Protein backbone atom coordinates (compact mmCIF):
# COMPACT_ATOMS: atom_id res chain seq x y z
CA UNK A 1 0.00 0.00 0.00
CA UNK A 2 1.18 3.51 -0.79
CA UNK A 3 0.27 5.94 2.01
CA UNK A 4 -0.33 9.64 1.49
CA UNK A 5 2.12 11.86 3.35
CA UNK A 6 2.00 15.61 3.93
CA UNK A 7 4.33 18.45 4.88
CA UNK A 8 3.26 17.86 8.50
CA UNK A 9 3.76 14.07 8.57
CA UNK A 10 6.67 13.55 6.15
CA UNK A 11 9.50 13.57 8.71
CA UNK A 12 7.71 11.06 10.94
CA UNK A 13 6.55 8.92 7.99
CA UNK A 14 10.12 8.58 6.69
CA UNK A 15 12.04 8.44 9.98
CA UNK A 16 12.92 4.75 10.14
CA UNK A 17 13.83 1.93 7.80
CA UNK A 18 13.94 2.29 4.02
CA UNK A 19 11.27 4.59 2.60
CA UNK A 20 10.39 5.68 -0.93
CA UNK A 21 8.34 8.83 -1.39
CA UNK A 22 6.78 9.58 -4.77
CA UNK A 23 6.52 13.35 -5.28
CA UNK A 24 3.76 13.91 -7.86
CA UNK A 25 0.87 16.11 -9.00
CA UNK A 26 -2.51 15.31 -10.54
CA UNK A 27 -1.76 17.26 -13.75
CA UNK A 28 1.58 15.48 -14.38
CA UNK A 29 1.44 12.86 -17.17
CA UNK A 30 4.71 11.07 -16.27
CA UNK A 31 3.48 10.98 -12.64
CA UNK A 32 0.37 9.11 -13.76
CA UNK A 33 2.65 6.61 -15.53
CA UNK A 34 4.90 6.25 -12.46
CA UNK A 35 2.10 5.75 -9.95
CA UNK A 36 1.06 2.18 -10.96
CA UNK A 37 4.72 1.12 -10.90
CA UNK A 38 5.10 2.42 -7.34
CA UNK A 39 1.79 0.74 -6.35
CA UNK A 40 3.01 -2.59 -7.75
CA UNK A 41 6.33 -2.30 -5.90
CA UNK A 42 4.47 -1.47 -2.69
CA UNK A 43 2.44 -4.68 -3.09
CA UNK A 44 5.61 -6.72 -3.67
CA UNK A 45 8.08 -5.01 -1.31
CA UNK A 46 5.82 -3.44 1.31
CA UNK A 47 7.20 -5.70 4.03
CA UNK A 48 10.74 -4.27 3.49
CA UNK A 49 10.12 -0.71 2.27
CA UNK A 50 7.59 1.94 3.30
CA UNK A 51 5.99 3.62 0.26
CA UNK A 52 4.54 7.14 0.41
CA UNK A 53 3.10 9.67 -2.05
CA UNK A 54 3.16 13.43 -1.71
CA UNK A 55 1.15 15.81 -3.89
CA UNK A 56 3.52 18.76 -4.44
CA UNK A 57 0.65 21.15 -5.19
CA UNK A 58 -0.91 20.71 -1.76
CA UNK A 59 2.41 20.12 0.07
CA UNK A 60 4.97 22.52 -1.45
CA UNK A 61 7.12 22.92 1.66
CA UNK A 62 8.72 19.46 1.70
CA UNK A 63 9.40 19.49 -2.05
CA UNK A 64 11.05 22.90 -1.68
CA UNK A 65 13.14 21.73 1.30
CA UNK A 66 14.57 18.88 -0.78
CA UNK A 67 15.08 21.01 -3.91
CA UNK A 68 12.59 19.02 -5.95
CA UNK A 69 12.07 20.96 -9.18
CA UNK A 70 10.82 18.19 -11.49
CA UNK A 71 8.22 15.52 -10.96
CA UNK A 72 7.88 12.66 -10.66
CA UNK A 73 10.73 12.50 -8.17
CA UNK A 74 11.26 9.42 -6.03
CA UNK A 75 13.10 10.18 -2.81
CA UNK A 76 14.70 7.21 -1.04
CA UNK A 77 15.53 7.56 2.63
CA UNK A 78 17.14 5.14 5.06
CA UNK A 79 16.60 5.79 8.76
CA UNK A 80 15.57 9.38 8.02
CA UNK A 81 18.53 10.27 5.77
CA UNK A 82 18.21 10.80 2.01
CA UNK A 83 20.27 8.11 0.26
CA UNK A 84 19.01 8.39 -3.34
CA UNK A 85 16.85 10.51 -5.63
CA UNK A 86 15.30 9.34 -8.91
CA UNK A 87 13.99 12.13 -11.15
CA UNK A 88 11.56 11.37 -13.99
CA UNK A 89 9.84 8.13 -14.88
CA UNK A 90 11.65 4.95 -13.82
CA UNK A 91 10.82 1.33 -14.58
CA UNK A 92 9.97 -1.19 -11.89
CA UNK A 93 13.34 -2.86 -12.41
CA UNK A 94 15.27 0.40 -12.03
CA UNK A 95 13.49 1.22 -8.78
CA UNK A 96 13.97 -2.32 -7.45
CA UNK A 97 17.72 -2.10 -8.14
CA UNK A 98 17.95 1.22 -6.35
CA UNK A 99 16.02 0.00 -3.30
CA UNK A 100 18.01 -3.25 -3.12
CA UNK A 101 21.16 -1.24 -2.36
CA UNK A 102 19.66 -0.03 0.91
CA UNK A 103 17.90 -3.16 2.21
C-alpha positions in Angstrom: 0.0 0.0 0.0 1.2 3.5 -0.8 0.3 5.9 2.0 -0.3 9.6 1.5 2.1 11.9 3.4 2.0 15.6 3.9 4.3 18.4 4.9 3.3 17.9 8.5 3.8 14.1 8.6 6.7 13.5 6.1 9.5 13.6 8.7 7.7 11.1 10.9 6.5 8.9 8.0 10.1 8.6 6.7 12.0 8.4 10.0 12.9 4.8 10.1 13.8 1.9 7.8 13.9 2.3 4.0 11.3 4.6 2.6 10.4 5.7 -0.9 8.3 8.8 -1.4 6.8 9.6 -4.8 6.5 13.4 -5.3 3.8 13.9 -7.9 0.9 16.1 -9.0 -2.5 15.3 -10.5 -1.8 17.3 -13.7 1.6 15.5 -14.4 1.4 12.9 -17.2 4.7 11.1 -16.3 3.5 11.0 -12.6 0.4 9.1 -13.8 2.6 6.6 -15.5 4.9 6.2 -12.5 2.1 5.7 -9.9 1.1 2.2 -11.0 4.7 1.1 -10.9 5.1 2.4 -7.3 1.8 0.7 -6.4 3.0 -2.6 -7.8 6.3 -2.3 -5.9 4.5 -1.5 -2.7 2.4 -4.7 -3.1 5.6 -6.7 -3.7 8.1 -5.0 -1.3 5.8 -3.4 1.3 7.2 -5.7 4.0 10.7 -4.3 3.5 10.1 -0.7 2.3 7.6 1.9 3.3 6.0 3.6 0.3 4.5 7.1 0.4 3.1 9.7 -2.1 3.2 13.4 -1.7 1.2 15.8 -3.9 3.5 18.8 -4.4 0.6 21.1 -5.2 -0.9 20.7 -1.8 2.4 20.1 0.1 5.0 22.5 -1.5 7.1 22.9 1.7 8.7 19.5 1.7 9.4 19.5 -2.1 11.0 22.9 -1.7 13.1 21.7 1.3 14.6 18.9 -0.8 15.1 21.0 -3.9 12.6 19.0 -6.0 12.1 21.0 -9.2 10.8 18.2 -11.5 8.2 15.5 -11.0 7.9 12.7 -10.7 10.7 12.5 -8.2 11.3 9.4 -6.0 13.1 10.2 -2.8 14.7 7.2 -1.0 15.5 7.6 2.6 17.1 5.1 5.1 16.6 5.8 8.8 15.6 9.4 8.0 18.5 10.3 5.8 18.2 10.8 2.0 20.3 8.1 0.3 19.0 8.4 -3.3 16.9 10.5 -5.6 15.3 9.3 -8.9 14.0 12.1 -11.2 11.6 11.4 -14.0 9.8 8.1 -14.9 11.7 4.9 -13.8 10.8 1.3 -14.6 10.0 -1.2 -11.9 13.3 -2.9 -12.4 15.3 0.4 -12.0 13.5 1.2 -8.8 14.0 -2.3 -7.5 17.7 -2.1 -8.1 17.9 1.2 -6.4 16.0 0.0 -3.3 18.0 -3.3 -3.1 21.2 -1.2 -2.4 19.7 0.0 0.9 17.9 -3.2 2.2 
